[in-house]
Amino acid sequence: MMFFTTSLIALSIGYYGTSMAMSPGRDLGLHYVRLSAEIAEYAEDGANIMIKNGWLEQPPMAPDRDDLVKQG
């Protein structure tokens, strides 16, 4: 669940980047940069929690299809 939450936080930073690129006003861009920096702190905290608990040592991987065929 923590990996999913951290992924959503990272996705929201991307949405702020898209919003910043599409905004015509400079003042809005500054707010998006500030918000992105604040959200990045949450993402870092989440990554540190996952590392501390050993959940981020190896990223999720797809099963080895060749190995599955050999076993079955």
Secondary structure, DSSP 8 states (H G I E B T S, - for coil): -HHHHHHHHHHHHHHHHHHHHH---HHHHHHHHHHHHHHHHHHHHHHHHHHHTTSSSS------HHHHHHH-
